[in-house]
Amino acid sequence: MSEQGLDMSSSYPRLPLAEVLDFREGPGILAKDFVSEGTPLIRLSGTKVGSDLLEGCNYLDPDVVDRRWSQFRLAEGDVLLSTSASLGEVAVVKSSGVGAVPYTGLIRFRPAGSGIAAEFIEYALRSSDFKAQIEAMGVGSVMKHFGPSHLRQMYITVPPVADQRAIAEVLGALDDKIAAGDEVVRRCDELASTYFRAMLRGKDGQTVPLSDLARFVNGGAYTKGASGSGKVVVRIAELNSGIGGSTVYSDREVEIDQTVLPGDLLFAWSGSLTVHRWFRDPAIVNQHIFKVIPDRGSPMWLVNQALRAKLDDFKATAADKATTMGHIQRRHLDELVRIPGPSDIAAFDAAMSGLWSRALAAEQESLRLAATRDALLPALMSGRLTIRDAERLVSDVT
């Protein structure tokens, strides 16, 4: 059977992508064209799951954009696809991204005609069939990438437009619920930070070594000889981008102090220097990451806030190191940090612990909803699952 025509695994036709989608890669723009404010230049970080599209963006002079790159301006509903580093990240342009420009390495998609619904494009690009083609087409030994020339050789499954809209509506309901959960997490964490700052203004605040509040247990070199099954080995990549095609799995049994459980705190002390609340299944902590274990009766929320309060200092320390990857050393954990006094810690403990637990529950719920969405997508794209049955399943989980 030729590539074009009916996919034997689906009841829907499989058509050349270039026949149904209009796509354009963002321009290559030099750093000298960046300005402090103006038209956003969307970067890869904005397309990562759970990110705001404008996260990590640079800015361009609007007049220069009008003269040189106006044809690249984004419209609401456009779909972006990453073509390097994290291959195949998909993001939909919301109102905040209208008029922005995607950087090179991001490709913008729109319908090429009436044969495809705009709201369906996101799910077509997320489908397992399309992702398999990305993996097959990607070139490069160190960092795989692909471009418009590869897209012209790719195919997507195209149901009738009415079915496309129905699929997008069913899966969109799950995405809306996930987005609502992400907002709950954001608000809980923001409120917790606000409470913490308020507590620091109390009369009986204290200054203590960070290491007095918790034990910092370094992960191990667990990617070597990994079996490919079992628990996720948490590297910095998993903290920053989630579980993906390059994630390592291992059956190795490790000590509890190097096993991360939902609700545990992780601190990447090398590279990006970030703090994360783990919300996924139990996993193994790899090297360059501390599992942060509250000590001497310190509540988790206090350790989290104190560590975050030191992050800027730690990042400055790491940036000063003449190495290929900035990092801190264990002695830096003995640096002093300001924390609330005992009376404020006790007074706010219930509220702060509640915010931590609520955010964790929302993260876990979003993870479950995303798994449901990802399981429904191939079944709907193949026609094996009817829209009505999918609607009933979504109703049960939302």
C-alpha positions as CSV (number, residue, x, y, z in Angstrom):
1,M,0.0,0.0,0.0
2,S,1.4,3.5,-0.8
3,E,1.8,6.0,2.0
4,Q,-1.1,8.0,0.8
5,G,-4.6,6.4,1.1
6,L,-6.3,4.5,3.9
7,D,-4.1,3.7,6.8
8,M,-4.7,0.0,7.6
9,S,-4.7,0.7,11.3
10,S,-7.3,3.4,10.9
11,S,-10.7,3.9,9.3
12,Y,-9.6,7.4,8.2
13,P,-7.5,8.5,5.2
14,R,-3.8,9.3,5.7
15,L,-2.8,12.3,3.5
16,P,0.4,14.2,2.8
17,L,0.8,16.9,5.5
18,A,1.5,19.6,3.0
19,E,-1.8,19.1,1.3
20,V,-3.9,20.0,4.3
21,L,-1.6,22.2,6.5
22,D,0.1,25.5,5.8
23,F,3.4,25.7,7.7
24,R,6.3,28.1,8.1
25,E,9.4,28.0,10.2
26,G,10.2,31.1,12.3
27,P,13.1,33.3,11.1
28,G,16.7,33.2,12.2
29,I,17.1,36.5,14.2
30,L,20.4,37.7,15.7
31,A,20.8,38.7,19.3
32,K,21.7,42.2,18.2
33,D,18.1,42.7,17.2
34,F,16.8,42.0,20.7
35,V,15.3,44.9,22.7
36,S,14.1,45.2,26.3
37,E,10.4,45.3,25.3
38,G,8.2,45.1,22.2
39,T,7.0,42.2,20.1
40,P,7.6,38.8,21.8
41,L,10.0,36.4,20.1
42,I,8.7,33.0,21.1
43,R,11.4,30.5,22.2
44,L,11.4,26.7,22.7
45,S,10.8,27.1,26.5
46,G,7.4,28.6,25.8
47,T,6.2,25.5,24.0
48,K,7.0,23.0,26.8
49,V,4.1,21.3,28.5
50,G,2.6,23.5,31.2
51,S,4.6,26.6,30.2
52,D,3.2,30.0,29.2
53,L,3.9,30.7,25.5
54,L,5.8,33.9,26.4
55,E,8.0,32.1,29.0
56,G,11.7,32.7,28.2
57,C,10.9,35.0,25.2
58,N,13.0,37.8,23.9
59,Y,11.6,41.0,22.4
60,L,11.9,42.7,19.0
61,D,11.2,46.3,17.9
62,P,7.6,46.3,16.5
63,D,8.6,48.6,13.6
64,V,11.5,46.3,12.7
65,V,9.1,43.3,12.8
66,D,6.7,45.1,10.5
67,R,9.5,45.8,8.0
68,R,11.3,42.5,8.1
69,W,9.2,39.7,9.7
70,S,5.5,40.7,9.5
71,Q,4.7,37.5,7.6
72,F,5.8,35.5,10.6
73,R,3.4,37.2,13.1
74,L,1.2,34.7,14.9
75,A,-2.6,34.6,15.0
76,E,-4.8,33.2,17.7
77,G,-5.3,29.5,17.2
78,D,-2.0,28.9,15.3
79,V,-0.2,25.8,16.4
80,L,3.6,25.7,17.0
81,L,5.8,22.7,16.8
82,S,9.4,22.5,18.0
83,T,11.9,21.0,15.6
84,S,15.1,20.8,17.7
85,A,16.2,19.9,21.2
86,S,12.8,18.7,22.6
87,L,11.4,17.4,19.3
88,G,7.7,17.6,18.7
89,E,6.6,19.9,21.5
90,V,3.2,21.3,20.5
91,A,1.6,24.6,21.7
92,V,-1.5,26.5,20.7
93,V,-1.3,30.3,20.4
94,K,-3.7,32.0,22.8
95,S,-4.6,35.7,22.9
96,S,-1.4,36.6,24.7
97,G,0.7,35.4,21.8
98,V,-1.2,37.2,19.0
99,G,1.3,39.2,16.9
100,A,4.3,37.5,18.4
101,V,7.0,36.0,16.2
102,P,8.3,32.4,16.6
103,Y,12.0,31.9,16.6
104,T,13.8,29.6,14.2
105,G,13.3,26.0,15.4
106,L,9.6,26.5,15.8
107,I,7.2,25.9,12.9
108,R,3.8,27.6,12.7
109,F,0.8,25.5,11.4
110,R,-2.6,26.7,10.0
111,P,-5.2,24.9,7.8
112,A,-4.3,25.0,4.1
113,G,-8.0,24.7,3.2
114,S,-11.4,23.7,4.3
115,G,-10.4,20.0,4.7
116,I,-9.1,20.4,8.2
117,A,-10.4,22.2,11.3
118,A,-8.0,24.6,13.0
119,E,-8.8,23.1,16.5
120,F,-7.9,19.6,15.3
121,I,-4.3,20.5,14.2
122,E,-2.9,20.3,17.7
123,Y,-4.1,16.7,18.2
124,A,-3.0,15.6,14.7
125,L,0.5,16.8,15.6
126,R,0.3,15.0,18.9
127,S,-0.7,11.7,17.4
128,S,1.5,8.7,17.9
129,D,1.7,8.2,14.1
130,F,3.0,11.7,13.5
131,K,5.4,11.5,16.5
132,A,6.8,8.3,15.0
133,Q,7.5,10.1,11.8
134,I,9.3,12.9,13.6
135,E,11.5,10.3,15.3
136,A,12.2,8.6,12.0
137,M,12.9,11.9,10.1
138,G,15.0,13.6,12.8
139,V,18.6,14.1,11.8
140,G,21.8,14.8,13.9
141,S,23.9,12.7,16.1
142,V,24.1,15.0,19.1
143,M,20.8,16.8,19.0
144,K,18.2,15.6,16.6
145,H,16.2,18.1,14.5
146,F,14.0,18.4,11.4
147,G,12.6,21.1,9.3
148,P,10.0,22.1,6.6
149,S,11.7,19.8,4.0
150,H,11.0,16.8,6.3
151,L,7.4,17.9,6.9
152,R,6.8,17.7,3.1
153,Q,7.5,14.0,3.3
154,M,5.2,13.4,6.3
155,Y,1.6,12.3,6.5
156,I,-1.3,12.8,8.9
157,T,-4.5,11.0,9.5
158,V,-7.5,13.1,8.5
159,P,-11.0,12.2,9.6
160,P,-14.0,14.1,8.2
161,V,-14.2,17.7,9.4
162,A,-17.2,17.0,11.7
163,D,-15.2,14.1,13.4
164,Q,-12.2,16.4,13.7
165,R,-14.2,19.0,15.6
166,A,-15.7,16.3,17.8
167,I,-12.3,14.8,18.6
168,A,-11.0,18.3,19.4
169,E,-14.0,19.0,21.6
170,V,-13.6,15.8,23.6
171,L,-9.9,16.1,24.1
172,G,-10.1,19.8,24.6
173,A,-12.4,19.2,27.6
174,L,-9.5,17.3,29.2
175,D,-7.0,20.0,28.3
176,D,-9.3,22.7,29.8
177,K,-9.5,20.7,33.0
178,I,-5.7,20.3,33.0
179,A,-5.2,24.0,32.5
180,A,-7.6,24.7,35.4
181,G,-5.4,22.4,37.6
182,D,-2.3,24.2,36.5
183,E,-3.9,27.5,37.5
184,V,-4.7,26.0,40.9
185,V,-1.0,25.0,41.3
186,R,0.2,28.4,40.3
187,R,-2.2,30.2,42.7
188,C,-1.4,27.9,45.6
189,D,2.4,28.4,45.2
190,E,2.0,32.2,44.8
191,L,-0.1,32.4,47.9
192,A,2.4,30.3,49.8
193,S,5.2,32.6,48.8
194,T,3.1,35.7,49.8
195,Y,2.4,34.2,53.2
196,F,6.1,33.4,53.7
197,R,7.2,36.9,52.8
198,A,4.6,38.2,55.3
199,M,6.0,35.9,58.0
200,L,9.5,37.2,57.4
201,R,8.3,40.6,58.5
202,G,7.5,39.3,61.9
203,K,9.4,40.4,65.0
204,D,10.9,37.0,65.9
205,G,12.4,36.1,62.5
206,Q,15.6,34.1,62.6
207,T,18.7,33.5,60.4
208,V,19.9,29.9,60.2
209,P,22.1,27.8,57.9
210,L,20.0,26.2,55.2
211,S,21.5,22.9,56.1
212,D,20.0,23.1,59.5
213,L,16.5,22.7,58.0
214,A,17.0,19.6,55.9
215,R,19.3,16.8,54.7
216,F,20.4,17.1,51.1
217,V,21.0,13.6,49.7
218,N,22.7,13.5,46.3
219,G,21.4,11.1,43.7
220,G,23.6,8.4,42.1
221,A,24.8,7.5,38.6
222,Y,21.8,5.4,37.9
223,T,21.5,5.8,34.1
224,K,24.5,3.5,33.6
225,G,23.4,0.0,32.8
226,A,19.7,0.9,33.2
227,S,17.4,-1.9,32.2
228,G,14.9,0.2,30.3
229,S,12.0,-0.9,32.5
230,G,11.0,-0.2,36.1
231,K,11.1,3.2,37.7
232,V,11.9,6.5,36.0
233,V,15.5,7.7,36.6
234,V,15.0,11.4,37.4
235,R,17.5,13.6,35.6
236,I,17.5,17.4,35.2
237,A,15.8,16.8,31.9
238,E,12.8,15.1,33.6
239,L,12.6,18.0,36.1
240,N,12.5,20.6,33.4
241,S,10.5,18.9,30.6
242,G,8.7,15.9,32.1
243,I,8.8,12.3,31.0
244,G,9.8,11.9,27.3
245,G,11.2,9.6,24.7
246,S,14.8,10.0,26.2
247,T,13.7,9.2,29.8
248,V,15.7,6.3,31.3
249,Y,14.1,3.5,33.3
250,S,15.8,1.2,35.7
251,D,14.8,-1.9,37.8
252,R,17.6,-1.2,40.2
253,E,16.7,-1.2,43.9
254,V,18.0,2.0,45.6
255,E,17.9,3.3,49.2
256,I,14.8,5.2,50.2
257,D,16.8,8.4,50.5
258,Q,17.5,8.2,46.8
259,T,13.9,7.2,45.9
260,V,11.6,10.2,45.3
261,L,7.9,9.9,46.2
262,P,5.0,12.1,45.4
263,G,5.3,15.2,47.5
264,D,9.0,15.0,48.0
265,L,11.3,18.0,47.2
266,L,14.1,17.9,44.6
267,F,16.8,20.4,44.1
268,A,18.9,20.4,40.9
269,W,22.2,21.8,42.1
270,S,23.9,21.8,38.7
271,G,23.0,23.3,35.4
272,S,19.6,25.0,35.7
273,L,19.5,25.1,39.5
274,T,15.8,24.6,40.1
275,V,13.5,23.4,42.9
276,H,10.7,20.9,42.2
277,R,7.9,19.3,44.0
278,W,7.7,15.7,42.7
279,F,4.2,14.6,41.8
280,R,4.7,11.6,39.7
281,D,5.1,7.9,40.6
282,P,8.0,6.8,42.8
283,A,11.3,7.2,40.9
284,I,15.0,7.1,41.3
285,V,17.1,10.2,41.9
286,N,20.0,10.6,39.5
287,Q,23.2,12.5,40.1
288,H,23.3,16.3,40.1
289,I,20.0,16.3,42.0
290,F,19.5,16.5,45.8
291,K,16.5,14.9,47.4
292,V,15.7,17.4,50.1
293,I,14.5,15.7,53.3
294,P,13.2,18.1,56.1
295,D,15.1,17.7,59.3
296,R,14.7,18.7,63.0
297,G,11.0,19.1,62.7
298,S,11.0,21.5,59.8
299,P,7.8,21.3,57.8
300,M,8.2,20.7,54.0
301,W,6.8,24.1,53.1
302,L,9.4,25.9,55.2
303,V,12.3,24.0,53.6
304,N,10.8,24.7,50.1
305,Q,10.4,28.4,50.8
306,A,13.9,28.7,52.4
307,L,15.5,26.9,49.5
308,R,13.8,29.0,47.0
309,A,14.9,32.1,48.9
310,K,18.5,31.1,48.3
311,L,18.1,30.2,44.6
312,D,19.2,33.6,43.2
313,D,22.4,33.5,45.4
314,F,23.1,29.9,44.3
315,K,22.6,30.8,40.6
316,A,25.0,33.7,41.0
317,T,27.6,31.4,42.6
318,A,27.2,28.8,39.8
319,A,27.5,31.5,37.1
320,D,30.9,32.6,38.5
321,K,32.4,29.1,38.2
322,A,34.7,28.7,35.2
323,T,33.2,25.4,34.1
324,T,31.0,24.2,31.2
325,M,28.1,23.7,33.6
326,G,27.6,25.9,36.6
327,H,26.9,24.3,40.0
328,I,27.1,24.8,43.7
329,Q,29.1,22.8,46.2
330,R,27.8,21.2,49.4
331,R,29.5,23.9,51.5
332,H,27.1,26.4,50.0
333,L,24.2,24.7,51.7
334,D,25.6,26.0,55.0
335,E,25.0,29.6,54.0
336,L,22.5,31.5,56.1
337,V,18.9,32.0,55.2
338,R,16.2,34.1,56.8
339,I,13.1,32.2,58.1
340,P,10.1,33.1,60.2
341,G,10.2,32.8,64.0
342,P,8.8,29.7,65.8
343,S,5.4,31.4,66.6
344,D,4.7,32.3,63.0
345,I,5.8,28.9,61.8
346,A,3.3,27.3,64.1
347,A,0.5,29.8,63.3
348,F,0.8,29.4,59.6
349,D,1.7,25.7,59.5
350,A,-1.9,24.4,58.8
351,A,-2.5,26.9,56.0
352,M,1.0,26.4,54.4
353,S,0.8,22.7,54.6
354,G,-2.7,22.8,53.1
355,L,-1.5,24.9,50.1
356,W,1.3,22.4,49.6
357,S,-1.1,19.4,49.6
358,R,-3.6,21.1,47.4
359,A,-1.1,22.0,44.8
360,L,0.3,18.4,44.9
361,A,-3.3,17.0,44.5
362,A,-3.9,19.3,41.5
363,E,-0.6,18.2,39.8
364,Q,-1.5,14.5,40.3
365,E,-5.0,15.1,39.0
366,S,-3.6,16.8,35.9
367,L,-1.2,13.9,35.4
368,R,-4.1,11.5,35.5
369,L,-6.2,13.6,33.0
370,A,-3.2,13.9,30.6
371,A,-2.8,10.1,30.7
372,T,-6.5,9.7,29.8
373,R,-6.2,12.2,27.0
374,D,-3.1,10.5,25.6
375,A,-4.8,7.1,25.7
376,L,-7.9,8.4,24.0
377,L,-6.1,10.2,21.2
378,P,-4.8,7.2,19.2
379,A,-8.2,5.4,19.7
380,L,-10.1,8.4,18.3
381,M,-7.6,9.0,15.5
382,S,-7.9,5.4,14.4
383,G,-11.7,5.3,14.6
384,R,-11.5,2.4,17.0
385,L,-13.3,4.4,19.7
386,T,-16.5,6.4,18.9
387,I,-16.9,10.0,19.9
388,R,-19.9,9.1,22.0
389,D,-17.9,6.4,24.0
390,A,-15.1,8.9,24.4
391,E,-17.5,11.5,25.7
392,R,-18.7,9.1,28.3
393,L,-15.2,8.3,29.4
394,V,-14.3,11.9,29.7
395,S,-17.5,12.6,31.7
396,D,-16.4,9.9,34.1
397,V,-13.0,11.3,34.8
398,T,-13.9,15.0,34.9
